[in-house]
Amino acid sequence: MEISIGIIGLGSMAKAIVSPLLERGEYHPQNVLGIVGSSSSIAPALNDLPKKVKVVSSEDSLSGEVWKAPVKLLAVKPQQFSKIRESVSSVKSKDQLSKPLLISVLAGITLKSLKKAFPGHTCVRAVPNTPSLVGQGLTGLAWEDDISLDQKEVVRKIFEPISEIFELQEQQLDSFLALTSSGPAYISLVVEAMADGAVAAGLPRHLSNQLAHKTLSGTASLLREKSLHPAELKDMVASPAGTTISALRHLELAGLRSALIEAVVLAAQKSRQLAEEVSS
Ligand SMILES: NC(=O)c1ccc[n+]([C@@H]2O[C@H](COP(=O)([O-])OP(=O)(O)OC[C@H]3O[C@@H](n4cnc5c(N)ncnc54)[C@H](OP(=O)(O)O)[C@@H]3O)[C@@H](O)[C@H]2O)c1
């Protein structure tokens, strides 16, 4: 089997990345090899993918073939990293001299750790966020200094279908992740709380949830399409002595703004701390 791209950990994120690449014909299904942890995950991994994609479990003898691929996408959970590290050391081969690409989406695994674990590879860190699952993500990329222009293009082509790409210094990835990867959780909390407020004020639950979602998506579209600064939009909505400014007064007193600022800073610190733990 000739493998163009090998996917170590064909779970939800890897599928979100690979599906559009197959649809666009960037890779042929028969040249894609995906690895999952257990054989019971093969059928769900294959679901929605073209039949010719080959998926095997990490226990299958064919799984070692993945290390021959010129492009590898590492998308297991960070806790599984050490197991993968062990499996690669047992398949050292001359192929590794031709500098294949290893693209990792694992949070907190540094380029230094990747280089140590996958000698002979050009390593790339990619930080996609959950909206990538619906093609509206953001991906931060950091790569080794010696990556070639062609390799950069290969990496960009992999993430472009699902996300807007930001090329960053590796030390910026923790802050990028704290905003963009954790951000959907912060926003979801706010949307949920706003819907709860509407229920408390007397609207039915289903309607409150629906209205909270639509308020979020409409506001995001308005900010984007009119290129508004958030403060401009806030001022547009808050009329003198009106309902919105009363609510905003309360939010300021309750510390919403400072809570969000500190949340992003804490998430960035935690990301750095996790990276130190893994690499120590
Ligand atoms: N989902 C997101 O929105 C998102 C966003 C940004 C970054 N990420 C990153 O993406 C990575 C994957 O996340 P996910 O949500 O896609 O997780 P997931 O759905 O659980 O996928 C992980 C995959 O790895 C497989 N796996 C486990 N052990 C393995 C082994 N030894 N060899 C090969 N494959 C193995 C799992 O198979 P089994 O199920 O059989 O164990 C599963 O298919 C994580 O590191 C996460 O931080 C995810």
The ligand as a Tripos MOL2 file, in Angstrom:
@<TRIPOS>MOLECULE
LIG
   48    52     1     0     0
SMALL
NO_CHARGES

@<TRIPOS>ATOM
      1 N1        -11.8600   17.7960   18.9610 N.am      1 LIG1
      2 C1        -11.4360   19.0510   18.9010 C.2       1 LIG1
      3 O1        -12.2070   19.9840   18.6980 O.2       1 LIG1
      4 C2         -9.9710   19.4060   19.0460 C.ar      1 LIG1
      5 C3         -9.5810   20.7280   18.8600 C.ar      1 LIG1
      6 C4         -8.2220   21.0350   18.9220 C.ar      1 LIG1
      7 C5         -7.3030   20.0480   19.1610 C.ar      1 LIG1
      8 N2         -7.7320   18.7850   19.3840 N.ar      1 LIG1
      9 C6         -6.7290   17.7760   19.6890 C.3       1 LIG1
     10 O2         -6.9000   16.6920   18.8280 O.3       1 LIG1
     11 C7         -6.5000   15.5070   19.4820 C.3       1 LIG1
     12 C8         -7.5730   14.4670   19.2520 C.3       1 LIG1
     13 O3         -8.7860   14.9250   19.7910 O.3       1 LIG1
     14 P1        -10.1730   14.2620   19.3720 P.3       1 LIG1
     15 O4        -11.2240   15.0670   19.9840 O.co2     1 LIG1
     16 O5        -10.1890   14.0220   17.9110 O.co2     1 LIG1
     17 O6        -10.0340   12.8610   20.1650 O.3       1 LIG1
     18 P2        -10.6810   11.4600   19.7980 P.3       1 LIG1
     19 O7        -11.9070   11.6320   19.0060 O.co2     1 LIG1
     20 O8        -10.7380   10.6810   21.0710 O.co2     1 LIG1
     21 O9         -9.5810   10.8160   18.8520 O.3       1 LIG1
     22 C9         -8.4100   10.2040   19.3260 C.3       1 LIG1
     23 C10        -8.1360    9.0290   18.4200 C.3       1 LIG1
     24 O10        -6.8820    8.4480   18.7840 O.3       1 LIG1
     25 C11        -7.0300    7.0380   18.7320 C.3       1 LIG1
     26 N3         -5.9710    6.3570   19.4950 N.ar      1 LIG1
     27 C12        -5.9190    6.0600   20.8180 C.ar      1 LIG1
     28 N4         -4.7790    5.4030   21.1000 N.ar      1 LIG1
     29 C13        -4.1030    5.2770   19.9370 C.ar      1 LIG1
     30 C14        -2.8590    4.6830   19.5750 C.ar      1 LIG1
     31 N5         -2.0710    4.0970   20.4810 N.pl3     1 LIG1
     32 N6         -2.4730    4.7300   18.2830 N.ar      1 LIG1
     33 C15        -3.2430    5.3320   17.3480 C.ar      1 LIG1
     34 N7         -4.4400    5.8860   17.6340 N.ar      1 LIG1
     35 C16        -4.8630    5.8620   18.9110 C.ar      1 LIG1
     36 C17        -8.3950    6.8410   19.3370 C.3       1 LIG1
     37 O11        -8.8950    5.5330   19.0980 O.3       1 LIG1
     38 P3         -9.7870    4.8300   20.2690 P.3       1 LIG1
     39 O12       -11.0570    5.6250   20.2870 O.co2     1 LIG1
     40 O13        -9.9680    3.4340   19.7780 O.co2     1 LIG1
     41 O14        -9.0190    4.9220   21.5480 O.co2     1 LIG1
     42 C18        -9.1810    7.9060   18.5520 C.3       1 LIG1
     43 O15        -9.5160    7.4450   17.2790 O.3       1 LIG1
     44 C19        -6.2950   15.8410   20.9590 C.3       1 LIG1
     45 O16        -4.9220   15.8580   21.2430 O.3       1 LIG1
     46 C20        -6.8960   17.1970   21.0990 C.3       1 LIG1
     47 O17        -6.1990   17.9880   22.0350 O.3       1 LIG1
     48 C21        -9.0300   18.4250   19.3080 C.ar      1 LIG1
@<TRIPOS>BOND
     1     1     2 1
     2     2     3 2
     3     2     4 1
     4     4     5 ar
     5     4    48 ar
     6     5     6 ar
     7     6     7 ar
     8     7     8 ar
     9     8     9 1
    10     8    48 ar
    11     9    10 1
    12     9    46 1
    13    10    11 1
    14    11    12 1
    15    11    44 1
    16    12    13 1
    17    13    14 1
    18    14    15 2
    19    14    16 1
    20    14    17 1
    21    17    18 1
    22    18    19 2
    23    18    20 1
    24    18    21 1
    25    21    22 1
    26    22    23 1
    27    23    24 1
    28    23    42 1
    29    24    25 1
    30    25    26 1
    31    25    36 1
    32    26    27 ar
    33    26    35 ar
    34    27    28 ar
    35    28    29 ar
    36    29    30 ar
    37    29    35 ar
    38    30    31 1
    39    30    32 ar
    40    32    33 ar
    41    33    34 ar
    42    34    35 ar
    43    36    37 1
    44    36    42 1
    45    37    38 1
    46    38    39 2
    47    38    40 1
    48    38    41 1
    49    42    43 1
    50    44    45 1
    51    44    46 1
    52    46    47 1
@<TRIPOS>SUBSTRUCTURE
     1 LIG1         1 GROUP 0 **** ****
